[in-house]
Amino acid sequence: MKKELSFVKNGGLPNTPNKFLECLECTGIVPLFSKENTHCKCNNICLDVDYGRVSIRDWDKIRLFEEI
């Protein structure tokens, strides 16, 4: 089950195992806690674990949620 969470645009995002970003453009799901670089299909959300950052092209087209 998914529980939607609020966030601040251009702010910090949680780095815990049960938090995910959903791209509303391509419906891709990107885990915020990962050991590998990953991204959604359209590259709106890109997780770079080497630099410890998440790049988001369009903040209005993402949703933060946790698996409960």
Steps between C-alpha positions, in 0.01 A plus 500: 500500500625851416477804727563834328736735684549874473833658408655839434601571139878528464531385861649190654340163442503209746755222449328206665425153361123538464484839320449531124448766234244444228533687171160622389631540145607139428359325816850377591580423864844590642605385849667771708712240679709310248854371457490558123439801277148492362247718319147499366437423130480867395793614723283745693634333818866391518665352809880535510631296793865589432430867578209429736248709311165484327453711187145596412423678175136592573400505869133540405503156338614289795333341799675389820357196675589226745413132488310399812 
